[in-house]
Amino acid sequence: MGAQFSQFFPPHPTFTSENLSEQQGKVFLITGGTSGIGLELAKILYCHGGKVYITARSEEKAEKAIQEIQASAPNHHGELDFIILELDDLRSIKASVEAFKAQESKLDILWNNAGVSQPPLGSVSKQGHELQLAVNCFGPFLFTQMLLPLLDAAVASSVSPGSVRVIWTSSQVAELSSPDEGIIMSELTSPPKDNVRNYVNSKTGNWFLSAEFARRYGSRGIVSVALNPGAANTNLLKDARLMKILSYPLLHRAGLAAHTELYAGFSPAISLQNNGCYVIPFGRIHDQVADALLSAMKVAEDGGSGRAKEFWEFCEARTKDYL
């Protein structure tokens, strides 16, 4: 229980912008970078000379965010750009990836940061999938798969093993509220009439995708990290106002939670040797994960239940027609 308590009341970050070296020549992509944690992370990266792409649902939102990032550090020399990305429409993701590929030949770090929490019950994606599962899992899964060639290219040009990374944003609810098997697969095809449960499934799914990505692609030199960024006062809970009011005393500044994502992206404590690790606020490797969740993230031949692999294959089946 101590590990959960410390996630509600985390120690101050130990890996901050002061620990980050200059990032000239590096290319970073943050989904959902127009507000909240993603915006604060983009500000840090911009200050250190990297080329930072944020995604947005509209050009207007992207331009407004870029102006805010530039204004936060007027004397710095990073580069900023954006791509339009709609994670709730699988048909559109290929065009977003092609737009990025038209400008870049590699990608050093991808932060799958965008997400949705507790929209009106019954909300669905453009393809008719439960909205939280679609935006938090299907969209990022497809987006990441299509960006693999650029991640591979970054590995080929990197002199630092383990520096090319994919970050998946999970949540503490995956530990607090998921069943022993992590996800009950039947709930994915027949979503419960419970938006909190559907959110838990999607955030557990993010963790499963990270673990399975590490298992499948670690040998290619790509590190995969899932994280609980920490409860932050952002727009994520705009559709769950009562929950936001009740949890307000536990909410932290988005800038603090951005340090969790910064740590996941750059900490030397994370490497190919501990690929698939889980990071907790505000930048620590979680070493007290429940045995049931650990089992779910191992395949049967390694003594696990294989649920993460099963979830990966479920996402694969739902997105294969859009590759």
VMD Tcl script that draws the C-alpha trace (Angstrom):
set ca {
  {0.00 0.00 0.00}
  {2.99 2.27 0.57}
  {3.77 2.30 -3.16}
  {0.23 3.51 -3.91}
  {0.34 6.18 -1.19}
  {3.58 7.54 -2.61}
  {1.93 7.92 -6.00}
  {-0.78 10.10 -4.46}
  {1.83 12.14 -2.61}
  {5.03 11.82 -4.67}
  {8.43 13.15 -3.69}
  {9.77 16.09 -5.65}
  {11.25 15.24 -9.05}
  {14.94 14.42 -9.06}
  {15.29 14.44 -12.86}
  {14.45 17.93 -14.09}
  {15.31 20.19 -17.00}
  {18.61 20.91 -15.23}
  {19.59 17.26 -15.76}
  {18.76 17.35 -19.44}
  {21.60 17.92 -21.88}
  {21.25 19.88 -25.09}
  {19.16 17.98 -27.66}
  {20.21 19.44 -31.01}
  {19.61 16.97 -33.81}
  {16.98 15.03 -31.85}
  {13.39 14.74 -33.06}
  {10.56 14.40 -30.55}
  {6.84 13.86 -31.02}
  {4.25 14.47 -28.28}
  {0.62 13.56 -28.90}
  {-1.78 15.87 -27.13}
  {0.84 18.58 -26.82}
  {-1.52 21.55 -26.93}
  {-2.42 21.57 -23.24}
  {-1.74 20.03 -19.85}
  {1.19 17.70 -19.30}
  {2.08 17.44 -22.99}
  {2.33 21.22 -23.35}
  {4.56 21.49 -20.28}
  {6.82 18.72 -21.58}
  {7.08 20.48 -24.95}
  {8.24 23.65 -23.18}
  {11.07 21.76 -21.49}
  {12.22 20.07 -24.70}
  {12.06 23.30 -26.69}
  {14.36 24.96 -24.16}
  {17.00 22.31 -24.84}
  {17.29 22.69 -28.57}
  {15.36 19.68 -29.80}
  {12.96 19.66 -32.72}
  {9.59 19.21 -31.03}
  {6.41 18.18 -32.80}
  {3.09 18.36 -31.03}
  {-0.14 16.91 -32.31}
  {-3.47 18.69 -32.29}
  {-6.97 18.16 -33.59}
  {-6.92 21.56 -35.32}
  {-4.40 24.01 -36.72}
  {-5.83 26.75 -34.52}
  {-5.10 24.81 -31.32}
  {-1.63 23.89 -32.53}
  {-0.67 27.46 -33.43}
  {-1.93 28.74 -30.08}
  {0.13 26.13 -28.21}
  {3.26 26.89 -30.26}
  {2.93 30.59 -29.47}
  {2.67 29.76 -25.76}
  {5.73 27.48 -25.89}
  {7.78 30.13 -27.70}
  {6.67 32.84 -25.28}
  {7.74 30.69 -22.32}
  {11.35 30.66 -23.56}
  {11.94 33.57 -25.96}
  {15.73 33.24 -25.99}
  {15.96 29.53 -26.73}
  {16.78 27.86 -30.00}
  {14.65 24.76 -30.27}
  {12.34 24.09 -33.20}
  {8.59 23.63 -33.05}
  {6.09 22.17 -35.47}
  {2.81 20.28 -35.39}
  {0.80 17.64 -37.17}
  {-2.93 17.17 -37.14}
  {-3.92 13.90 -35.46}
  {-7.37 12.54 -34.68}
  {-6.94 9.40 -32.61}
  {-10.67 8.70 -32.70}
  {-10.56 8.18 -36.48}
  {-8.34 5.27 -37.55}
  {-8.81 6.20 -41.21}
  {-7.06 9.53 -40.70}
  {-3.95 8.30 -38.88}
  {-2.05 7.21 -41.97}
  {-2.31 10.73 -43.38}
  {-0.94 12.13 -40.11}
  {2.01 9.77 -40.24}
  {2.68 10.60 -43.87}
  {2.66 14.31 -42.99}
  {5.29 13.66 -40.36}
  {7.37 11.46 -42.66}
  {7.35 14.22 -45.27}
  {9.34 16.36 -42.84}
  {11.41 13.87 -40.84}
  {13.38 10.70 -41.58}
  {13.76 9.60 -37.94}
  {12.03 9.86 -34.57}
  {14.03 9.71 -31.36}
  {11.24 9.69 -28.78}
  {7.48 9.33 -29.12}
  {5.29 10.26 -26.18}
  {1.81 8.75 -26.51}
  {0.43 11.37 -24.17}
  {-3.00 12.24 -25.59}
  {-6.04 10.64 -24.04}
  {-9.65 10.96 -23.03}
  {-11.35 10.19 -19.73}
  {-15.01 9.52 -19.02}
  {-16.77 11.15 -21.97}
  {-20.58 10.90 -22.00}
  {-21.62 7.28 -21.65}
  {-22.07 5.67 -25.05}
  {-19.53 7.90 -26.82}
  {-17.88 6.09 -29.72}
  {-15.10 6.70 -32.23}
  {-15.58 7.27 -35.96}
  {-15.36 3.48 -36.38}
  {-17.93 2.83 -33.64}
  {-15.54 1.68 -30.89}
  {-15.98 2.72 -27.26}
  {-14.30 6.13 -27.28}
  {-11.81 5.68 -24.44}
  {-10.53 2.38 -25.83}
  {-10.29 3.92 -29.30}
  {-8.47 7.14 -28.35}
  {-6.30 5.73 -25.57}
  {-5.36 2.40 -27.18}
  {-6.35 1.74 -30.81}
  {-5.22 5.14 -32.09}
  {-1.83 5.20 -30.32}
  {-1.23 1.54 -31.23}
  {-1.75 2.21 -34.94}
  {0.15 5.50 -34.84}
  {3.15 3.87 -33.17}
  {3.16 0.89 -35.54}
  {3.24 3.20 -38.53}
  {6.11 5.21 -37.05}
  {8.31 2.14 -36.46}
  {10.52 2.76 -39.53}
  {11.41 6.21 -38.17}
  {12.17 4.80 -34.72}
  {14.39 2.18 -36.36}
  {16.17 4.94 -38.28}
  {16.83 6.80 -35.03}
  {18.34 3.65 -33.50}
  {20.61 3.27 -36.52}
  {21.92 6.83 -36.14}
  {22.14 6.89 -32.33}
  {25.38 6.54 -30.40}
  {23.53 5.94 -27.11}
  {21.89 2.50 -26.81}
  {18.44 2.76 -25.24}
  {17.94 6.43 -26.09}
  {15.22 5.78 -28.68}
  {12.00 5.35 -26.75}
  {8.23 5.06 -26.94}
  {6.32 6.30 -23.89}
  {2.79 5.11 -23.10}
  {0.64 7.07 -20.65}
  {-1.20 4.82 -18.23}
  {-2.70 5.74 -14.86}
  {-2.71 4.69 -11.24}
  {-6.23 3.36 -11.77}
  {-4.70 0.42 -13.63}
  {-3.25 -0.75 -10.33}
  {-6.08 0.36 -8.06}
  {-9.09 -0.85 -10.02}
  {-8.21 -3.50 -12.61}
  {-9.20 -7.14 -11.99}
  {-6.52 -9.77 -11.31}
  {-6.22 -10.64 -14.98}
  {-5.76 -6.95 -15.82}
  {-8.47 -6.82 -18.45}
  {-11.57 -8.97 -18.93}
  {-11.43 -9.32 -22.70}
  {-15.19 -9.65 -23.17}
  {-15.57 -6.10 -21.81}
  {-13.71 -4.79 -24.84}
  {-16.28 -6.03 -27.33}
  {-19.24 -5.43 -24.99}
  {-18.26 -2.35 -22.96}
  {-19.87 -2.07 -19.52}
  {-22.27 0.81 -18.93}
  {-19.64 2.21 -16.62}
  {-17.33 4.89 -17.96}
  {-14.89 4.52 -15.08}
  {-14.49 0.80 -15.80}
  {-13.96 1.52 -19.50}
  {-11.32 4.10 -18.60}
  {-9.56 1.57 -16.36}
  {-9.54 -0.95 -19.21}
  {-7.99 1.57 -21.57}
  {-5.28 2.62 -19.11}
  {-4.44 -0.98 -18.26}
  {-4.33 -1.51 -22.00}
  {-1.71 1.23 -22.35}
  {0.48 -0.56 -19.82}
  {-0.02 -3.87 -21.61}
  {0.89 -2.32 -24.97}
  {4.09 -0.92 -23.49}
  {5.14 -4.26 -22.03}
  {4.35 -6.13 -25.22}
  {6.08 -3.52 -27.38}
  {9.23 -3.98 -25.27}
  {9.02 -7.76 -25.70}
  {8.55 -7.54 -29.46}
  {10.87 -4.68 -30.37}
  {13.48 -4.49 -27.63}
  {15.87 -6.52 -29.77}
  {15.71 -3.69 -32.33}
  {17.06 -1.25 -29.75}
  {13.81 0.57 -28.94}
  {12.90 1.09 -25.29}
  {9.23 1.08 -24.28}
  {8.08 2.69 -21.03}
  {4.62 2.98 -19.47}
  {3.95 5.51 -16.76}
  {1.55 7.01 -14.31}
  {2.34 10.71 -14.74}
  {0.65 11.63 -11.47}
  {-2.75 13.16 -10.82}
  {-2.65 16.55 -12.50}
  {-5.01 19.47 -12.79}
  {-5.60 19.34 -16.55}
  {-8.47 19.17 -19.03}
  {-8.42 15.35 -18.97}
  {-11.32 15.31 -16.49}
  {-13.39 17.96 -18.27}
  {-16.17 15.40 -18.79}
  {-15.95 14.11 -15.20}
  {-16.44 17.28 -13.22}
  {-17.61 15.60 -10.03}
  {-14.52 13.40 -9.96}
  {-12.33 16.43 -10.57}
  {-13.96 18.29 -7.68}
  {-13.62 15.32 -5.33}
  {-10.02 14.66 -6.32}
  {-8.96 18.31 -6.36}
  {-6.91 18.12 -3.14}
  {-4.79 15.38 -4.77}
  {-4.21 17.19 -8.07}
  {-0.77 18.56 -8.87}
  {0.44 21.13 -11.35}
  {0.80 19.83 -14.89}
  {4.40 21.03 -14.86}
  {5.23 18.62 -12.04}
  {3.63 15.68 -13.84}
  {5.61 16.57 -16.97}
  {8.73 15.55 -15.04}
  {7.44 11.98 -14.96}
  {7.33 12.00 -18.75}
  {10.73 13.70 -18.91}
  {12.23 10.98 -16.71}
  {10.67 8.23 -18.82}
  {12.13 9.77 -21.95}
  {15.65 10.54 -20.78}
  {16.63 9.02 -17.45}
  {19.80 6.91 -17.68}
  {18.23 4.62 -15.06}
  {16.07 3.27 -17.91}
  {17.82 1.13 -20.49}
  {17.43 -1.85 -22.78}
  {18.19 -4.02 -19.74}
  {15.00 -2.96 -17.92}
  {12.97 -2.37 -21.07}
  {9.25 -2.39 -20.36}
  {9.60 -0.84 -16.92}
  {6.88 1.30 -15.35}
  {7.49 4.84 -14.12}
  {5.60 6.56 -11.31}
  {5.43 10.23 -10.22}
  {7.44 12.32 -10.52}
  {10.14 10.15 -12.03}
  {10.82 6.80 -10.32}
  {10.90 3.21 -11.54}
  {8.08 1.25 -9.90}
  {9.48 -1.88 -8.25}
  {6.37 -3.03 -6.36}
  {3.98 -3.93 -9.17}
  {1.36 -6.49 -8.12}
  {2.19 -10.08 -9.07}
  {-1.08 -10.50 -10.98}
  {-0.30 -7.58 -13.28}
  {3.26 -8.77 -13.79}
  {1.91 -12.18 -14.73}
  {-0.51 -10.66 -17.22}
  {2.39 -8.93 -18.96}
  {4.40 -12.13 -19.38}
  {3.71 -14.65 -22.13}
  {2.83 -18.23 -21.22}
  {6.29 -19.58 -22.06}
  {7.73 -17.19 -19.47}
  {5.26 -18.29 -16.80}
  {2.68 -15.58 -17.31}
  {-0.96 -15.51 -18.36}
  {-0.26 -13.80 -21.71}
  {-3.06 -11.26 -21.29}
  {-0.92 -8.36 -22.56}
  {-0.11 -10.37 -25.70}
  {-3.81 -11.12 -26.11}
  {-4.65 -7.43 -25.79}
  {-1.96 -6.52 -28.33}
  {-3.45 -8.99 -30.80}
  {-6.91 -7.57 -30.12}
  {-5.64 -4.06 -31.00}
  {-3.84 -5.48 -34.02}
  {-7.05 -7.04 -35.33}
  {-9.01 -3.82 -34.86}
  {-6.46 -1.64 -36.67}
  {-4.96 -3.84 -39.42}
  {-7.29 -2.53 -42.12}
  {-5.95 1.00 -41.62}
  {-2.22 0.35 -42.00}
}
mol new
graphics top color blue
foreach p $ca { graphics top sphere $p radius 0.5 }
foreach p [lrange $ca 0 end-1] q [lrange $ca 1 end] { graphics top cylinder $p $q radius 0.2 }
display resetview
